[in-house]
Amino acid sequence: MLARIQEEYIALEEHVRRRAYFMEKRNYYNEGNPEDVTRAALFIFLCVPAITVSIL
């Protein structure tokens, strides 16, 4: 799950598109009702930006 989120994020080359993707995932995490595994993956993606950046 986390790998898929990171792949989708990395595929977006423009900063504006990456920001929109990040905000979409953040809103889903905060306002949606993700399953436990999805919630954990989103937590890592949202709270540990170094993981995403280091892959680039």
C-alpha positions as a Markdown table, in Angstrom:
| # | Residue | x | y | z |
|---|---|---|---|---|
| 1 | Met | 0.0 | 0.0 | 0.0 |
| 2 | Leu | 2.7 | 2.5 | 1.0 |
| 3 | Ala | 4.8 | 1.5 | -2.1 |
| 4 | Arg | 1.8 | 2.3 | -4.3 |
| 5 | Ile | 1.2 | 5.7 | -2.7 |
| 6 | Gln | 4.9 | 6.5 | -3.2 |
| 7 | Glu | 4.9 | 5.4 | -6.8 |
| 8 | Glu | 1.8 | 7.5 | -7.6 |
| 9 | Tyr | 3.4 | 10.5 | -5.8 |
| 10 | Ile | 6.8 | 10.1 | -7.6 |
| 11 | Ala | 5.1 | 9.8 | -11.0 |
| 12 | Leu | 3.9 | 13.4 | -10.5 |
| 13 | Glu | 6.7 | 15.6 | -11.7 |
| 14 | Glu | 5.3 | 19.1 | -11.0 |
| 15 | His | 5.4 | 20.5 | -7.4 |
| 16 | Val | 1.8 | 21.7 | -7.7 |
| 17 | Arg | 0.5 | 18.3 | -8.7 |
| 18 | Arg | 2.5 | 16.6 | -5.9 |
| 19 | Arg | 1.1 | 19.1 | -3.4 |
| 20 | Ala | -2.5 | 18.4 | -4.6 |
| 21 | Tyr | -1.9 | 14.7 | -4.3 |
| 22 | Phe | -0.5 | 15.1 | -0.8 |
| 23 | Met | -3.5 | 17.2 | 0.2 |
| 24 | Glu | -5.9 | 14.7 | -1.2 |
| 25 | Lys | -4.4 | 11.9 | 0.8 |
| 26 | Arg | -4.3 | 14.1 | 3.9 |
| 27 | Asn | -8.0 | 14.9 | 3.6 |
| 28 | Tyr | -8.8 | 11.3 | 3.1 |
| 29 | Tyr | -6.8 | 10.4 | 6.2 |
| 30 | Asn | -8.4 | 13.0 | 8.3 |
| 31 | Glu | -12.0 | 13.0 | 7.0 |
| 32 | Gly | -12.4 | 9.6 | 5.4 |
| 33 | Asn | -12.6 | 6.2 | 7.1 |
| 34 | Pro | -9.7 | 4.3 | 5.7 |
| 35 | Glu | -9.1 | 0.7 | 6.7 |
| 36 | Asp | -6.3 | 0.0 | 9.2 |
| 37 | Val | -3.6 | -0.9 | 6.6 |
| 38 | Thr | -4.5 | 2.1 | 4.4 |
| 39 | Arg | -4.5 | 4.3 | 7.5 |
| 40 | Ala | -1.0 | 3.1 | 8.5 |
| 41 | Ala | 0.4 | 3.7 | 5.0 |
| 42 | Leu | -1.1 | 7.1 | 4.8 |
| 43 | Phe | 0.2 | 8.0 | 8.3 |
| 44 | Ile | 3.8 | 7.1 | 7.2 |
| 45 | Phe | 3.4 | 8.9 | 3.9 |
| 46 | Leu | 2.0 | 12.1 | 5.5 |
| 47 | Cys | 4.2 | 12.2 | 8.6 |
| 48 | Val | 7.5 | 11.1 | 7.2 |
| 49 | Pro | 8.2 | 13.1 | 4.1 |
| 50 | Ala | 11.8 | 12.1 | 4.1 |
| 51 | Ile | 10.8 | 8.6 | 3.1 |
| 52 | Thr | 9.1 | 9.9 | -0.1 |
| 53 | Val | 11.9 | 12.4 | -0.8 |
| 54 | Ser | 14.7 | 10.0 | -0.3 |
| 55 | Ile | 13.4 | 7.7 | -3.0 |
| 56 | Leu | 13.7 | 10.5 | -5.6 |
